[in-house]
Amino acid sequence: MIPSVREARAMLGVSLFIMTRSARNRALARLRRLRQPRYWLGALAGLAYLYFAFFRVGGVRPPSDAGDAPPPEIVVALLSARPTIAACLVAVLVAVAWIVPLGAGLLEFSRAEVLFLAPAPVRRQWLLVHRLLRSQLGLLVAAAVPALLLGTGGAGPRLRFALALWIVLVTLRLYFTGVSLARPRLAHPEPRARSAARLPLLLSVGAVIGVADVVRGWIAEGPVGSLDEFVDRIGALGHPGTIGWLLAPFGLVVRPLFDDTIAGYGVSLVGSLALLGATLLWVLKSDKAIEQATDVVVERHDTRALTQTRERYRMRPAPWALAPRGSVEGVFVWKSAIEAVRSINPRVVFSFVFPFTTFVVLGTATAAFPNGLVQVIASAGLLTAGFTTGMGPQIVRSDLRRDLVHLDVIKTWPVAPSSLIRGATLWPTVSLTGVSWLGLVIAAMLSPRAFPEVSTPWTWALALSAMVATPALILAQLVLHNGAALLFPAWVSLGGHRPRGLDAIGQRLITLGGTWLGLGLLTVPGALLGAVVWYALAPWLGPAALAPAALAGALFMAIEVYGLTIALGPAFDRLDLTDMERAE
């Protein structure tokens, strides 16, 4: 049942009041904290980052004579194929939603919403509409950032691109919510409810068939033999096959992203908005499913409130026992390893590792895959290794940055601060090193076909030296990040708390820049030592001299990091609970 106009106006007013008041109070709280130096310095850094990212890099550039030249053929082919490629991606995402419960967050209500909005005399549908309205700010930002960074032309084309992308994001969010509501009703005893749930599923099946037809047409033409043939293949994607009409609904939602003319954009926008409205009506028509879903959330919150004072813990056996004697660092490594092993699903890991392992083995031993695909996978391995080594310590926080929220307990442990720092950083080093090594091994094994211009001795010498240097680089960054948390606890977000706002972005940028500067200072002596070893051994060992050179540099950096953990001990002793940054 669709809500009445009076009920719609009343509930929309309540939702808008909550949104505006929450935004106003959040903005006032962030403006007040700008009185402290660490916040206004962070705000200045955040403003500088946005300026250089959007206006100097992604902003409007002055015209040049080179811009008048006609685009290459491959660019023309890609431009013509964009709608079909985008429609295929959306179709795959829509089909995956029926297999993997993607949700959309619209059925996840906060404690305040459960306490104050759930008992209100309105239909449960309006809780869903309220959540949809609350999510619009994040969706608008998600649509505006690509428009600023990737958009071309002036303000008008960027605004049109942002509006079209916002419609795509809202439609997908509503559809994922509808799938979450429809999945339990696929076998409903009522024919009407069963048909309403199965109709979008049939649409997704048709999408899979359409995508499969596009892929089949690509494969049927055989492997790509030249760049011209690749351009022709890409251009052909702009004209789907005989059952390309199955992708029409998905092409309808993405079409405004690629219409350059105002008239064409207006026509495409009408179709995209019509599909958005149909998706919204489909979700709101599921009133009984919405009531059941919201009732489950309310009951879950009520049960949690009743049991939070007498929570029970279920003991599980550890995968391996801790030795009764050993180093202090080993205790923390054991604790972190047990947490990681218990949180990993072996089936999920196998589903990701097995296809890559099969591809790497076949791509290395046979010509079963085209060289272009092998080169893409090898490049992805190199990018994975580089990103994990450079940004992994910033992202993975299973160290002191997570444990310092329990500083009152940690202070009571009879443990030397240096041992605590080393123990907290060793397991993240091991896990990140494993991911980086996997990328390097994949790239090295596929290198003979992906990068034939690099000889095999140099390939394995570079891979082995990178594998030797990776643990030292990761460990140094982790110690620097943990040292920043000890020296400047108010600048580093601890635990699961991630402060938001322009000043928080600036603080994270300053912390990351300081960490990379410290990493550079730590790397220089080891790099000089490695260069000396290389020049001494290269005449006799050739490319193989890279490995001992990297080993010498890594060992010297490890000694520096060990001394740094000892130097950070007094900072831990001086740390107090009042120095910690609290959640908003």
Protein Blocks (a to p, Z undefined) as FASTA:
>chain_A
ZZdfklmmmmmmmmmmmmmmmmmmmmmmmmmmmmpmklmmmmmmmmmmmmmmmmmmmmcc
dddfklmpccdfklmmmmmmmmmmmmmmmmmmmmmmmmmcnbnolmmccfklmmmmmmpc
cdfklmmmmmmmmmmmmmmmmmmmmmmmmmgcdfklmmmmmmmmmmmmmmmmmmmmmmmm
mmmmmmgfblklmmmmmmmmmmmmmmmmmmmmmmmmmmmnopafbfklmmmmmmmmmmcc
fklmmmmmmmmmmmmmmmmbfklmmmmmmmmmmmmmmmmmmmmmmmmlmmmmmmmmmmmm
mmmmmmmmmcccdddddfbdcdfbdcfklmmmmmmmmmmmmmpcfklmmmmmmmmmmmmm
mmmmmckbcfklmmmmmmmmmmmmmmmmmmmmmmpccbfklmmmmmmmmmmpccdfklmm
mmmmmmmmmmmmmmmmmmmmmmmmmmmmmmmmbcfklmmmmmmmmmmmmmmmmmmmmmmm
mmmmmmmmmlpcghjbdcedjklmmmmmmmmmmmmmmmmmmmmmmmmmmmmmmmmmmmmn
mmmlmmmmmmmmmmmmmmmmmmmmmmmmmmmmmpcfklpccdZZ
